[in-house]
Amino acid sequence: MADVVIAGAGPNGLMLACELSLAGIKPLVLERLPERAAEQRANGLVGQVVRMLDRRGLHQRFSGSSEPPRPAPAFVFAAMPLDLSAIEDNPIYLMQMPQRRIEQVLEERAVELGVEIRQGHELVGLTQDDDAVAIDVAGPDGHYRLHARYLVGADGGHSPTRKLSGIGFPGVTKENVVSRLAHVTIASSLVDPATGGLDVPGYGVIPPFMHHRTERGVLAYAPFLDGRTVVSTMEWNSGGANGSALTLDELRASMRRVLGVDLPLDPPEGDGPHFMRRLTGGNTRLADRFRDRRVLLVGDAAHVHSAIGGPGLNLGMQDTVNLGWKLAAELQGWAPPGLLDSYEAERRPVARRVVMHTQAQSALLGPGGETTALRELFGELLREPRNIQHIADTMSGADIRYEMGTAATHPLIGRWAPDLLLDTGTGTVRLAELTANARPLLLDLTEGAELSENLSGWSHRVEVVSGRAEASATAILLRPDGYVAWASSSTHPDAQERRTLREALTTWFGPGAPQVSDGS
């Protein structure tokens, strides 16, 4: 019997496989497709997920640089500019990369960790009881049955796992929006040398990598570093094309309606795969629960929403980092009561906020003069640094604060741990280097490293690193997902603080091991 079967080998399924492996559980991954899809979907990563990958030692693999990630100087909210240089704590991190490459890097890492991935094996049925899940699979050599202690659906918005387990997926479907997207070639003479934007004759400059709204629709222009150029439009009530494939002429006509002028487009050059895609309508849905006994959902299987602002992988991949260590703890028998249920309790509200802000952005992108007036007012609000910070935190996921169930009141508790540079006495190390193994971690920055004695019962489960750092706390207890379970700013923590530390250790990592007397 497998410990965990993961349905879906996209970024979310592969990231979960890596997390489970780091925690000592070797999952089996089933992927319906016989090989990685050529179709382009996501074009990169936005938000907290970039820093999360850094804390697993994966940022260098993705970026090709040994430098830590840096926040972006600017971004957009509903095609309105966000001047991120105006805020003190910029949480917007970006990484341009096609989804195909994201999956390739994560698959390579999963295989390194010993994960088995079965391509061309589709989940077609499931039943579960108190002890296991029976999974029916259609593979290249026919049908077979697997048994696993848990099944995780990372199989997308049309998730068979969700449907077969009977988990509801309430929400709304809109049919009046048509999006068109394609690889194209655009003459270099149309590229504005000062901004890198698209200088459209008779219209003006359209900035790169940002949605650009008119009263008739939305256009985006993305000249990627690998030489690919993608353009897209979004229109309301423009009609589809009776199910036929998107053509370059149809895309040109859509751009003419949005901009009011012609934009010369040619077919893409070079080797493919190239794509042209039309999407009619859109779904906003949130699973009514993320767990049904021994079946759990992550990513699009649990929530779908507009892609505006690029939140999909930021949300889904952080689902997996939240779930991985908790599921491993349950399987290994040391999970405290309620730990696995805390996955839904923590992540479903986060998904609800993503649904909220993507719906708000979609409304602000809509056509017509009334929406334009609302955008003018909203644009005035976005000149205030406090409002920029709020929007940036919301879009990136930096606003998350989990309930940690502790009497301690430090402002870091429940939040993503800040990036730190520690002097350990033998050298300098970044926090990201200490979290690559996905283990619980206590940073003891107190004088004389006084807190190590509190870890005597948890030393087999929680790592301790002492040293010095410029930080707002002298001690920080990190969960494997990078969130702070407990913190103190005392140079010499008193008995009450030590008690709350032990409570936090017990809440998240189980009771401490009994101490063995030396007989003296």
C-alpha angles and dihedrals in degrees: 000000000000119000093219134005116196117202108211133036098212121118093286096048092045093047090051090050089054093048093050091047092052087053093053101263120116109208129196115232121207118197122188095208118077090220138010111291116256091207112106116235122153116026099202148320128292130190136353093354091076092059090043090057089049089056090056093051091250102111093085091051091053100039101032088226130109089211117103117250118278127209119253118255093223143009138167137248114201088341091306116122122253112203098209092181087074095067131075100222110037110195099177111109122173135196120182110213135131115249091242089063092045089055092046093054093046092047091052090052093047092051090049087056092052100258118157113222119191112200117202093025113124128194106232104164144009142185128179141196134179093289110034151355121248109213124196112209133191108210137171090271097044139274125330140163130240130191122211136170089230137013122204120197112216090153103121139252093317089049113179087197092059094044095046092048092052097240110156121236107199122180143097136293122207119200100181099078123085121189123191123190133173148159107251143164118242123190113256089230088071094057113099106229093207098055106014086237130131114270102207114198110244093011115054139235122335110199117235123252094012133102110248117204131203126174088264102048148306132287131189130191120196120181102185123207092244090064098261117130120201127187126184140180134198122200137174122228093353096130128235129250104260094267095303121136119274114261131200090244090056091050091048090052091049091051090049090055093047097045101027091230137071121267114199111234129179131188116275120271129223133025120335166204087168122172144200117190138178121194121191117199129349141235132227109187138152124196111245088229135007095213135047106182103286097001121084134180132216135179121352090354086070102033139013127186143146115309091225109133093014099263100146103091092032088061099037099045091049088052087060095048090050093048102039101072093038093053090046090052090052092050093046092051101240101096112125117232113291097011096122092044089055088072092073093034090058104033104040093064089050090053089049090056091050089052088050098051095042091051089049091051092048090053091050091052094054123118128261143059096278091058089047090055091049090050091052090055092043090050090058090053090051091063089071113090092217091057093044089053092050094050093044092050091049095048095045097042092243089126092070115121116173123205105249099186096231132130089223113105106199112144092234094060111112094012134104108276112253120246108265138186110213129201102209096181092253096058146320121285135179119234088239089064091055095051100049091100092056095231127141109267137199115200106203109195095158121122108278092004090269098176100065090091089062089061096057092106094044102039091111090058108027125054120217125210120181128192143096131296141159098254142136089242137050094208132025129182110204127198115219090259091063098255122129114249095179138358142177136192095199119118088210109024111217128225093272093054092047089052092052089049091055089047091053091048090052094045095054106022104029131247117328119255113263114260117246116226117232089218095243 
